[in-house]
Amino acid sequence: MRAETIGEAVDVGVVFKSGRRPVPKWFLWGGRKHDVRSVEMTWKAKDGETLLLFFSVTDGHNVYELRLNQKTLEWMLEKVYLE
């Protein structure tokens, strides 16, 4: 797989379940809707006092790294791992 750093803001469709982290279901990038087939991994990090949630997701072909800034609620597409 080849990794590309993207660093672009994206719109994300999310399901919020009681007492759990949000679960990304799709995101818009490059003029296309990418359906999330599965969430492969999640992790947390801090940027100063801001909590960041990261999600490694796949559409069945490629792997995408999404980041949610919990202070601003902004989603970013950090990286893409292409087949």
Secondary structure per residue as TSV (DSSP state, phi and psi in degrees):
chain	resnum	aa	ss	phi	psi
A	1	M	-	360.0	146.6
A	2	R	E	-110.3	129.2
A	3	A	E	-97.3	137.3
A	4	E	E	-127.1	130.0
A	5	T	E	-81.9	128.8
A	6	I	E	-108.5	-62.1
A	7	G	E	65.5	41.0
A	8	E	E	-115.5	142.8
A	9	A	E	-67.6	139.8
A	10	V	-	-137.1	156.3
A	11	D	E	-90.4	137.6
A	12	V	E	-131.7	133.1
A	13	G	E	-89.9	127.5
A	14	V	E	-131.2	145.6
A	15	V	E	-107.0	129.3
A	16	F	-	-106.3	120.8
A	17	K	-	-107.6	143.9
A	18	S	T	-54.2	124.3
A	19	G	T	75.7	8.0
A	20	R	S	-125.4	170.1
A	21	R	-	-69.6	157.7
A	22	P	-	-65.1	151.8
A	23	V	E	-120.4	112.0
A	24	P	E	-66.2	135.1
A	25	K	E	-112.3	-27.5
A	26	W	E	-162.1	162.7
A	27	F	E	-148.5	154.4
A	28	L	E	-102.9	124.5
A	29	W	E	-155.5	137.6
A	30	G	T	63.5	31.6
A	31	G	T	75.4	11.8
A	32	R	E	-130.7	151.3
A	33	K	E	-92.1	125.0
A	34	H	E	-107.1	113.8
A	35	D	E	-79.3	132.6
A	36	V	-	-84.5	114.5
A	37	R	-	-78.6	-39.4
A	38	S	E	-158.3	154.1
A	39	V	E	-96.2	116.9
A	40	E	E	-83.7	-35.5
A	41	M	E	-161.1	150.1
A	42	T	E	-133.5	151.1
A	43	W	E	-157.3	164.4
A	44	K	E	-116.6	154.3
A	45	A	E	-151.0	166.0
A	46	K	E	-121.3	143.0
A	47	D	E	-121.0	92.6
A	48	G	T	68.4	-120.9
A	49	E	T	-93.5	-3.9
A	50	T	E	-87.2	127.0
A	51	L	E	-85.3	130.1
A	52	L	E	-113.6	134.6
A	53	L	E	-110.1	132.3
A	54	F	E	-113.0	143.9
A	55	F	E	-133.3	124.9
A	56	S	E	-97.3	115.1
A	57	V	E	-125.3	158.5
A	58	T	E	-130.5	149.1
A	59	D	-	-102.3	10.6
A	60	G	S	98.1	-13.4
A	61	H	S	-122.0	-53.0
A	62	N	-	-117.1	165.4
A	63	V	E	-113.9	135.7
A	64	Y	E	-123.4	142.2
A	65	E	E	-108.6	111.6
A	66	L	E	-103.1	146.7
A	67	R	E	-128.7	132.7
A	68	L	E	-111.7	120.6
A	69	N	E	-84.4	112.7
A	70	Q	T	-73.7	-13.4
A	71	K	T	-82.4	-48.2
A	72	T	T	-95.9	-13.1
A	73	L	-	62.6	23.9
A	74	E	-	-87.4	134.5
A	75	W	E	-99.5	139.6
A	76	M	E	-127.7	142.6
A	77	L	E	-92.0	106.9
A	78	E	E	-80.3	-50.4
A	79	K	E	-144.6	157.9
A	80	V	E	-129.4	133.8
A	81	Y	E	-110.4	108.8
A	82	L	E	-94.1	144.3
A	83	E	-	-64.2	360.0
